[in-house]
Amino acid sequence: MDELNRRTMLRGTAMAGAAVPMAASQANAAAPENTEPPKGDWTPEERADRERVLAAGFTEQEADAWLLLNRAGAALIALPRLHPSDETELPQDIHALQNRLMLRPAYRAYRSMAPR
């Protein structure tokens, strides 16, 4: 039996990780095309946040993604801490995704100013 260390754990998760996209692509091929993000029953605070990001230039889909990302971030932060770096790395990762969303309106504005 292999020794249980970081390398063997990563190898096992890599193999499982390779199988998930294949299964997902097969499931997506059978599923009807739906490009709409899931609509949440937003709380009053989330609706106010949604209005703010829409006013900042987000599209409807980006605003939904913003709220879903915030919910996912809150759920991840609520999980029990497994490693000390969870306290610093998780917020950084969430902020990286938030930054990617926040850049989209600015990039659209930039592209609209460029001559075609």
PyMOL commands that set and color helices and strands:
alter all, ss='L'
color gray80, all
select helices_A, chain A and resi 6-30+44-55+60-78+86-113
alter helices_A, ss='H'
color red, helices_A
deselect
rebuild
show_as cartoon
